[in-house]
């Protein structure tokens, strides 16, 4: 755990929950596991503030706890990876909206904002939000159906609960309860809207977002998009169907899928579109995918038809190589990238051999090789070679690449870049704090006056409280914020790709 990583986690916590919660979270991250009084002593915060901060962090699944040696006390631990996932929330919402519609997006959004919620309260909240739209009247049963689909598709999961009264509760949930919604009657929900004394049937059954399920979709999207870019949309559709069928037979995070019959994919294509190019040239597409060096799809059956396997570990190893090569190209130059690819092809290679094979002047080849070594893209293996007749020994320096070490180094670079962008974003906010707050006050006044039915002329007068120079500053700040937010999402994409490699490594 690097210093930069700790700083990034602290900045995210501060941005989302404020400095007090960030102080408690950072202390837990640095000390890994601590009881309550240790946190109070280490942060110099009042006990009430520490308890409140821990409640917030536990609510959003950022802190876990377990009994220490004294079973009456709990040790608290920060889940730093879940803190980083908060940067990915917009992607979860966008994915949900694209694939499942606005109601599903609202369901996920409400849970992410609150941490967890009962199904009944969730349906009522989304129904209330949709009711504000005058163009369309919502149907409660439709919202319930969307929620049921998200639960059965494992995008939502039940929160563990305690069955025994213990000083430090042991939270568990059975596997058969994880994705099963208790019976819900929309009539009871409608009655609850009119009379809050009505008891909801799922009062103590809480649901939260299952991030792994979204990550599976994001992983599959990377694979499908890579096939679309490298070949065409038809090849991507075939790979997409193989991935979908993989889930029937194989654990979603297995390195290699079980055997998937090609005839099964062909039958699905026939049902979807009887005359698509993917079906007409099905065997040719399979042959091209099988021979491709990305190793996503590999034949594992007899010569005629046969079965295929999805090689996820091999695929993300190739993706990691491509990311590293692109970083070398952008950070240094094309000659350095050529040397890096040469060392990749010949795992252990002498400096003199690099100068001969890279087709680069010897001086430049030597300089770039040691620059790559200095930047930790290459490693050196020292070998001792004894000459004949008991002569002097000669040391050989061989360049090679440890991909996992390079990937971890790139992750640190991503964290550094993320820290810089979040810091810059906070600086811009602080620098223009007065104008931003003024804009928010004006917008609040306009919203309240519009609700009262005030004329547009009066609303325009209120809007003119922000002067033209201030509007120009706000536009520039808004552009800067959007740009920084976009860069954050792009850095997160790189982090996701590199972590996928480490998961399968």
C-alpha positions in Angstrom: 0.0 0.0 0.0 1.7 3.1 -1.2 1.5 6.7 0.1 -0.2 7.9 -3.1 -2.8 5.2 -2.7 -3.6 6.3 0.8 -3.9 9.9 -0.3 -6.3 9.0 -3.1 -8.5 7.1 -0.7 -8.5 10.0 1.7 -9.4 12.5 -1.0 -12.3 10.4 -2.2 -13.7 10.0 1.3 -13.3 13.7 2.0 -15.1 14.6 -1.3 -18.0 12.2 -0.5 -18.4 12.5 3.2 -16.3 15.4 4.6 -13.1 15.7 6.5 -14.2 14.0 9.8 -15.2 10.7 8.0 -12.1 10.9 5.8 -9.9 11.3 9.0 -11.4 8.1 10.5 -11.2 6.2 7.2 -7.6 7.2 6.5 -6.6 6.1 10.0 -8.2 2.7 9.5 -6.5 2.3 6.1 -3.0 3.1 7.6 -3.6 0.8 10.7 -5.5 -2.0 8.9 -7.6 -3.1 11.9 -8.4 -1.1 15.1 -11.0 -1.1 17.9 -13.1 2.0 18.6 -11.0 3.5 21.4 -7.8 3.2 19.3 -9.5 5.1 16.5 -10.6 7.8 18.9 -7.0 8.1 20.3 -5.4 8.1 16.9 -7.7 10.7 15.3 -8.2 13.0 18.3 -11.9 13.1 17.6 -14.8 13.0 20.1 -16.1 9.5 20.6 -19.5 10.5 19.2 -17.9 11.7 16.0 -15.9 8.5 15.6 -19.1 6.4 16.1 -21.0 8.5 13.6 -18.2 8.2 11.0 -18.1 4.4 11.5 -21.8 4.2 11.1 -21.7 6.1 7.8 -18.8 4.0 6.5 -20.4 0.7 7.5 -23.7 1.8 5.9 -21.9 2.3 2.5 -20.0 -1.0 2.9 -16.7 0.8 3.2 -15.9 -0.6 6.6 -16.2 -4.1 7.9 -15.8 -5.4 11.4 -15.2 -8.6 13.3 -14.7 -9.6 17.0 -11.2 -9.2 18.4 -9.7 -11.5 21.1 -12.2 -9.9 23.5 -15.4 -10.9 21.8 -17.2 -7.9 23.4 -15.2 -5.5 21.2 -15.0 -5.1 17.5 -12.0 -4.5 15.2 -12.9 -2.2 12.3 -11.2 -2.4 8.8 -11.6 -0.1 5.8 -12.3 -1.7 2.4 -10.2 0.6 0.2 -11.2 -1.0 -3.0 -14.9 -0.2 -2.3 -13.8 3.4 -1.8 -12.2 3.5 -5.2 -15.3 2.0 -6.7 -17.2 5.2 -5.8 -15.5 6.8 -8.8 -17.2 4.1 -10.9 -20.8 4.8 -9.8 -21.6 6.9 -13.0 -20.6 3.9 -15.1 -22.9 1.6 -13.2 -25.8 4.0 -13.7 -25.1 4.5 -17.4 -24.8 0.7 -17.9 -28.1 0.2 -16.1 -29.9 2.9 -18.1 -28.7 1.6 -21.4 -29.6 -2.0 -20.8 -32.6 -1.9 -18.4 -34.2 1.5 -18.7 -34.9 4.6 -16.6 -36.7 2.8 -13.7 -33.8 0.4 -13.2 -31.3 3.3 -13.3 -33.3 5.1 -10.5 -33.4 1.9 -8.4 -29.6 1.6 -8.6 -29.1 5.3 -8.1 -31.2 5.3 -4.9 -29.3 2.4 -3.4 -25.9 3.9 -4.3 -27.0 7.1 -2.6 -28.2 5.5 0.5 -26.1 2.4 0.8 -28.9 -0.1 1.2 -32.7 -0.1 1.2 -35.7 -2.4 1.6 -37.5 -3.4 -1.6 -40.8 -1.8 -0.5 -39.2 1.6 0.3 -37.2 1.5 -2.9 -40.3 0.9 -5.0 -42.2 3.7 -3.3 -39.3 6.1 -3.6 -38.8 5.5 -7.4 -42.6 5.7 -7.9 -42.6 9.1 -6.1 -39.8 10.3 -8.3 -41.5 9.2 -11.5 -44.8 10.8 -10.4 -43.1 14.2 -10.6 -42.9 13.7 -14.4 -46.2 15.1 -15.7 -45.8 13.7 -19.2 -45.9 10.0 -18.0 -47.8 8.4 -15.1 -45.8 5.5 -13.5 -47.1 2.0 -12.8 -46.0 0.5 -9.5 -46.1 -3.0 -10.8 -43.6 -2.1 -13.6 -41.2 -0.8 -11.0 -41.6 -3.9 -9.0 -40.9 -6.1 -12.1 -37.7 -4.1 -12.8 -36.5 -4.6 -9.2 -37.2 -8.3 -9.3 -35.2 -8.6 -12.6 -32.2 -6.7 -11.0 -32.3 -9.1 -8.0 -32.7 -12.3 -10.0 -30.0 -11.2 -12.5 -27.7 -10.6 -9.4 -27.2 -6.9 -9.9 -28.6 -6.5 -6.4 -28.0 -8.8 -3.4 -29.3 -9.1 0.1 -27.3 -7.6 2.9 -26.1 -10.1 5.6 -27.9 -10.0 8.9 -27.4 -11.2 12.4 -29.5 -14.1 13.8 -28.2 -13.9 17.3 -28.0 -11.1 19.9 -24.2 -10.7 20.3 -22.1 -7.7 21.4 -20.4 -7.9 18.0 -22.9 -9.4 15.6 -21.9 -12.1 13.2 -23.5 -11.0 9.8 -24.4 -13.9 7.5 -26.8 -14.6 4.7 -27.7 -18.0 3.1 -26.9 -18.5 -0.5 -30.5 -19.4 -1.3 -31.6 -16.0 0.2 -29.0 -13.9 -1.6 -31.1 -13.2 -4.7 -34.7 -14.1 -3.7 -37.2 -11.3 -3.1 -39.8 -11.8 -0.3 -43.4 -11.7 -1.5 -44.5 -8.1 -2.2 -48.1 -7.0 -2.8 -48.5 -3.6 -4.6 -51.8 -3.1 -2.8 -50.0 -3.0 0.5 -47.5 -0.5 -0.9 -50.4 1.7 -2.1 -52.0 1.4 1.3 -48.7 2.4 3.0 -48.6 5.6 0.9 -52.0 6.6 2.4 -51.4 5.2 5.9 -47.8 5.0 7.3 -49.0 2.7 10.1 -49.4 -0.1 7.6 -46.6 -2.7 8.2 -44.5 -3.6 5.2 -43.9 -7.3 4.6 -40.1 -6.9 4.1 -39.4 -4.5 6.9 -36.0 -5.9 7.8 -34.8 -7.3 4.4 -32.3 -4.9 2.9 -30.7 -4.9 -0.6 -27.5 -3.4 -1.9 -25.6 -3.3 -5.2 -23.5 -6.3 -6.2 -20.4 -4.6 -7.9 -19.0 -7.9 -9.2 -22.0 -8.4 -11.5 -21.4 -5.0 -13.1 -17.7 -5.8 -13.4 -18.6 -9.0 -15.3 -20.5 -6.9 -17.8 -17.7 -4.4 -18.1 -15.2 -7.1 -18.6 -17.3 -8.7 -21.3 -17.8 -5.3 -23.0 -14.0 -4.9 -23.2 -13.7 -8.3 -24.9 -16.6 -7.7 -27.3 -15.4 -4.2 -28.2 -11.9 -5.4 -28.9 -13.3 -8.0 -31.3 -15.4 -5.3 -33.0 -12.4 -3.1 -33.5 -10.1 -5.8 -34.7 -12.5 -7.7 -36.9 -16.1 -6.4 -37.3 -19.5 -6.3 -35.5 -20.4 -9.9 -36.6 -17.3 -11.4 -35.0 -18.1 -9.3 -31.9 -21.7 -10.7 -31.8 -20.4 -14.3 -32.0 -18.0 -13.7 -29.1 -20.8 -12.0 -27.2 -23.0 -15.1 -27.6 -20.1 -17.4 -26.4 -19.7 -15.2 -23.3 -23.4 -15.4 -22.6 -23.4 -19.2 -22.9 -20.3 -19.4 -20.8 -22.3 -18.3 -17.7 -24.6 -21.4 -18.0 -21.7 -23.8 -17.6 -18.8 -22.0 -15.9 -18.1 -19.8 -12.9 -18.1 -16.2 -14.2 -14.5 -15.5 -13.0 -12.9 -18.8 -14.1 -9.7 -18.5 -16.1 -11.0 -20.7 -18.9 -14.6 -21.5 -19.7 -16.1 -25.0 -20.0 -16.6 -26.4 -23.5 -19.2 -24.5 -25.5 -20.5 -26.3 -28.7 -20.3 -24.2 -31.8 -23.6 -25.6 -33.1 -25.3 -24.1 -30.0 -24.2 -20.6 -30.9 -25.2 -21.2 -34.5 -28.7 -22.2 -33.4 -29.0 -18.9 -31.4 -27.9 -16.9 -34.4 -30.6 -18.6 -36.5 -33.3 -17.7 -34.0 -32.0 -14.1 -33.7 -31.6 -13.3 -37.4 -31.9 -16.0 -40.1 -29.9 -14.2 -42.8 -27.2 -12.3 -40.9 -23.6 -12.2 -42.2 -22.5 -13.7 -38.8 -24.5 -16.8 -39.6 -23.7 -17.0 -43.3 -19.9 -16.9 -42.6 -20.1 -18.5 -39.2 -17.3 -21.1 -39.7 -15.0 -18.5 -41.3 -15.4 -16.2 -38.3 -14.7 -19.0 -35.9 -11.6 -19.9 -37.8 -10.3 -16.3 -37.7 -11.1 -15.9 -34.0 -9.3 -19.3 -33.3 -6.2 -18.2 -35.1 -6.0 -14.7 -33.6 -3.1 -14.0 -31.2 -5.4 -12.4 -28.7 -6.4 -16.0 -27.7 -9.9 -15.1 -26.7 -11.6 -18.1 -28.4 -9.9 -21.4 -28.8 -11.1 -24.6 -30.4 -11.2 -27.6 -28.1 -13.1 -30.3 -30.0 -12.9 -32.5 -33.1 -12.2 -31.2 -36.6 -15.8 -30.9 -37.7 -17.8 -28.4 -35.8 -16.4 -29.0 -32.4 -16.5 -27.0 -29.1 -14.8 -23.8 -28.1 -13.5 -22.3 -24.9 -13.2 -18.6 -23.8 -9.7 -18.0 -22.4 -10.2 -15.0 -20.2 -6.8 -15.1 -18.6 -5.0 -15.2 -21.9 -7.2 -12.4 -23.3 -6.5 -10.0 -20.4 -2.8 -10.9 -20.5 -2.8 -9.7 -24.1 -4.8 -6.6 -23.2 -2.3 -5.8 -20.4 0.6 -6.1 -22.9 -1.1 -3.7 -25.3 -1.7 -1.2 -22.4 2.0 -1.3 -21.4 3.2 -1.0 -24.9 1.0 2.1 -25.5 2.3 3.7 -22.2 5.9 3.1 -23.4 5.1 4.6 -26.8 3.5 7.7 -25.2 6.0 8.1 -22.4 9.1 7.6 -24.4 9.0 7.2 -28.2 8.6 4.7 -31.1 12.2 3.4 -30.8 11.7 2.6 -27.1 8.4 0.8 -27.9 10.3 -1.2 -30.6 12.9 -2.3 -28.1 10.2 -3.2 -25.5 8.4 -5.4 -28.1 11.7 -7.0 -29.0 12.4 -7.9 -25.3 8.8 -9.2 -25.1 9.4 -11.5 -28.1 12.8 -12.7 -26.8 12.3 -13.0 -23.0 16.0 -12.9 -22.1 18.2 -10.8 -24.5 21.7 -9.3 -24.3 22.2 -5.5 -24.9 24.4 -6.3 -27.9 21.6 -8.4 -29.4 19.1 -5.6 -28.9 21.4 -3.3 -30.9 21.7 -5.8 -33.7 18.0 -6.7 -34.0 16.2 -3.4 -33.2 17.6 -1.7 -36.3 18.4 1.4 -34.2 21.9 3.0 -33.9 23.9 1.3 -31.2 24.2 4.4 -29.0 20.4 5.1 -29.1 19.6 1.4 -28.5 21.8 1.3 -25.4 20.4 4.6 -24.1 16.8 3.6 -24.6 17.3 0.1 -23.1 18.7 1.5 -19.9 16.1 4.3 -19.9 13.4 1.6 -20.0 15.2 -0.2 -17.2 15.4 3.0 -15.2 11.6 3.5 -15.7 11.1 -0.1 -14.5 9.6 -1.3 -17.8 12.6 -3.7 -18.2 14.5 -5.8 -15.6 18.1 -7.0 -15.7 19.1 -10.6 -14.9 22.8 -11.0 -14.0 24.4 -14.3 -15.0 27.9 -15.5 -14.4 29.6 -17.3 -17.3 32.8 -19.1 -16.5 35.4 -19.3 -19.3 37.3 -22.5 -20.1 40.6 -23.6 -18.5 39.6 -22.0 -15.1 39.9 -18.5 -16.6 38.1 -15.4 -15.2 34.3 -15.3 -14.9 32.3 -13.1 -17.1 29.0 -11.4 -16.1 26.2 -11.4 -18.6 23.4 -8.8 -18.3 20.1 -10.0 -19.8 17.1 -7.8 -20.2 13.6 -9.3 -19.6 10.1 -8.2 -18.6 8.1 -9.1 -15.5 4.6 -8.2 -16.7 3.0 -8.3 -13.3 5.6 -5.9 -11.8 5.1 -3.5 -14.7 1.3 -3.6 -14.3 1.6 -2.8 -10.6 3.9 0.1 -11.4 1.3 1.4 -14.0 -1.3 1.1 -11.3 0.7 3.4 -9.1 1.1 5.8 -12.0 -2.7 5.8 -12.3 -3.2 6.5 -8.6 -0.7 9.4 -8.9 -2.6 10.8 -11.9 -5.9 10.3 -10.1 -4.6 12.2 -7.0 -3.4 15.1 -9.2 -6.8 15.4 -11.0 -8.9 15.2 -7.8 -6.5 17.8 -6.2 -6.9 20.1 -9.2 -10.7 19.7 -9.1 -10.8 20.6 -5.4 -8.5 23.6 -6.1 -10.8 24.9 -8.8 -13.8 24.6 -6.5 -12.0 26.4 -3.7 -10.7 29.2 -6.0 -14.2 29.9 -7.3 -16.1 29.0 -4.2 -17.9 32.4 -3.8 -19.2 32.5 -7.4 -20.3 28.8 -7.3 -22.2 29.4 -4.0 -23.8 32.6 -5.5 -25.0 30.6 -8.5 -26.5 27.9 -6.3 -28.3 30.5 -4.2 -29.7 32.1 -7.3 -30.8 28.7 -8.7 -32.5 27.9 -5.4 -34.4 31.2 -5.5 -35.5 30.7 -9.1 -36.7 27.1 -8.4 -38.8 28.2 -5.4 -40.3 31.2 -7.3 -41.1 29.1 -10.3 -43.0 26.7 -8.0 -45.0 29.8 -6.8 -46.0 30.7 -10.4 -43.9 33.8 -10.7 -43.7 35.4 -14.2 -40.7 34.9 -16.5 -39.8 38.6 -16.3 -39.3 38.4 -12.6 -37.3 35.2 -13.0 -35.1 36.9 -15.6 -34.4 39.7 -13.1 -33.3 37.2 -10.5 -31.1 35.5 -13.1 -29.4 38.8 -13.9 -28.0 38.8 -10.4 -25.1 36.9 -11.9 -23.1 39.4 -13.9 -21.7 38.6 -17.4 -18.1 38.3 -16.2 -19.2 35.9 -13.5 -21.2 33.8 -16.0 -18.0 33.6 -18.1 -16.0 32.4 -15.1 -18.7 29.8 -14.3 -18.7 28.5 -17.9 -14.9 28.1 -17.8 -15.1 26.4 -14.4 -17.8 24.1 -15.7 -15.7 23.1 -18.7 -12.7 22.5 -16.5 -14.8 20.3 -14.1 -16.3 18.3 -17.0 -12.8 17.7 -18.5 -11.3 16.6 -15.1 -14.3 14.3 -14.5 -13.9 12.7 -18.0 -10.2 12.2 -17.3 -11.0 10.5 -13.9 -13.3 8.1 -15.7 -10.6 7.3 -18.3 -8.1 6.7 -15.6 -10.6 4.4 -13.9 -10.9 2.4 -17.2 -7.2 1.8 -17.3 -7.2 0.8 -13.6 -10.0 -1.6 -14.3 -8.1 -3.2 -17.2 -4.9 -3.6 -15.2 -6.8 -5.1 -12.2 -8.5 -7.6 -14.5 -5.1 -8.8 -15.5 -4.0 -9.1 -11.8 -7.2 -11.0 -10.9 -6.4 -13.7 -13.5 -2.6 -13.6 -12.9 
